[in-house]
Amino acid sequence: MPLYEFKCDNCGVFDQWRSIAECNDPASCPTCEGATRRLFSAPALLSGSLRLKTARSEPELVQRSNDREPERPKAQAHNGGRPWMIGH
């Protein structure tokens, strides 16, 4: 099913999934139930295009699963005659 864009004069733009057979049917605003008009725009070709439309004003806070600092990588010592094979 394609995603169509509609505009309500009171509430603004919203998206609605509809079948191709329903593309020209009138839609009502999900907020105020008022009349809307369909907007014609370029098709979204990116698979994550829906995520691109959501704009966040602040960054998302992420918590670590534990309180300790991550371990630093340990230095590897060279104990042989082939220094290019460290760690192999």
C-alpha positions as CSV (number, residue, x, y, z in Angstrom):
1,M,0.0,0.0,0.0
2,P,1.3,3.5,-0.9
3,L,1.7,6.2,1.6
4,Y,-0.2,9.4,0.7
5,E,0.3,12.9,2.1
6,F,-2.7,15.1,3.0
7,K,-3.0,18.6,4.3
8,C,-5.5,19.9,6.8
9,D,-6.0,23.7,6.8
10,N,-6.2,23.7,10.6
11,C,-3.7,21.0,11.7
12,G,-1.1,20.7,8.9
13,V,0.3,17.8,6.9
14,F,-0.2,14.2,7.8
15,D,0.5,10.8,6.1
16,Q,-2.0,8.0,5.5
17,W,-1.5,4.5,4.1
18,R,-4.2,3.8,1.5
19,S,-4.8,1.3,-1.2
20,I,-4.4,2.5,-4.8
21,A,-8.1,2.1,-5.3
22,E,-8.7,4.7,-2.5
23,C,-6.2,7.2,-3.7
24,N,-8.7,9.7,-4.9
25,D,-11.2,9.2,-2.0
26,P,-11.5,12.2,0.4
27,A,-9.7,11.8,3.7
28,S,-10.5,13.3,7.1
29,C,-7.9,14.8,9.5
30,P,-7.0,12.3,12.3
31,T,-6.9,15.2,14.8
32,C,-9.9,17.5,14.0
33,E,-11.8,15.2,11.6
34,G,-12.0,18.1,9.2
35,A,-11.8,18.0,5.4
36,T,-8.3,17.7,3.8
37,R,-6.7,17.8,0.4
38,R,-4.2,15.4,-1.0
39,L,-0.7,16.7,-1.7
40,F,1.3,15.5,-4.7
41,S,5.0,15.1,-4.0
42,A,8.0,13.1,-5.3
43,P,7.9,9.4,-4.3
44,A,10.1,8.4,-1.4
45,L,12.8,6.1,-2.7
46,L,14.7,5.5,0.5
47,S,13.8,2.6,2.6
48,G,14.2,4.6,5.8
49,S,12.3,7.7,4.4
50,L,9.7,7.6,7.2
51,R,12.5,8.0,9.8
52,L,13.8,11.0,8.0
53,K,10.5,12.8,8.3
54,T,10.6,12.8,12.1
55,A,12.6,15.7,13.4
56,R,13.8,15.6,16.9
57,S,14.6,18.9,18.7
58,E,16.9,17.3,21.3
59,P,19.2,14.3,21.1
60,E,18.1,11.0,22.5
61,L,19.6,10.0,25.9
62,V,21.1,6.6,25.9
63,Q,22.0,4.8,29.1
64,R,24.7,2.2,29.4
65,S,23.8,-1.2,30.7
66,N,26.5,-1.1,33.4
67,D,28.1,1.7,35.3
68,R,31.8,0.8,34.8
69,E,34.0,2.2,32.0
70,P,34.6,0.0,29.0
71,E,37.9,-1.9,29.0
72,R,40.8,-0.4,27.1
73,P,42.5,-2.6,24.5
74,K,45.6,-4.3,25.9
75,A,49.0,-3.7,24.2
76,Q,50.2,-6.8,22.4
77,A,53.8,-7.8,22.9
78,H,56.1,-9.1,20.2
79,N,57.7,-12.4,21.1
80,G,58.8,-13.9,17.8
81,G,60.7,-13.2,14.6
82,R,57.8,-12.0,12.6
83,P,56.6,-8.5,13.8
84,W,54.0,-8.2,11.0
85,M,52.1,-11.2,12.5
86,I,51.3,-9.6,15.9
87,G,47.9,-10.9,17.0
88,H,47.6,-13.6,14.4
